[in-house]
Amino acid sequence: MFNGHYAEDKILLLSVGRISPEKNFDFLVQVLKRFPRAFLCIVGGGPYKESLEPLFPSEQTHFMGFLQGQELANAYASADYFI
């Protein structure tokens, strides 16, 4: 889930849902700036994904796409915080 950026001191944040402007993903960019040890996995897809990806630091973010079933359950189980 860390997309090659794993470190033992990282805190794994997870966001799951449709990626669209009304979800206020810009707030999550600010969270990452404030907490450099945080790593964010974003699960889902939507119309805002392509314009949103460049706003997030690649060393702190991984867009995982749409997951379901056991893969989604594993993502939830791996996260330290759901945001």
JOBEL-V714854 format. One record per backbone hydrogen bond with DSSP energy under -0.5 kcal/mol. CO is the residue of the C=O (numbers start at 1). NH is the residue of the N-H. Records with the same first field share a line. If there is no record, write none. Layout:
CO=NH  NH
//
This chain:
2=5
7=10
10=12
11=13  39
12=80  81
13=41
14=83
15=43
18=20
19=48
20=23
21=24
24=27
25=28  29
26=30
27=31
28=32
29=33
30=34
31=35
35=38
37=11
39=13
40=42  62
41=15  43
42=44  64  65
43=17
45=19
46=49
48=52
49=53
50=54
52=55  56
53=56
57=60  61
60=40
62=42  64
65=44
68=71  72
69=73
70=74
71=75
72=76
73=77
74=78
75=79
81=14  83
//
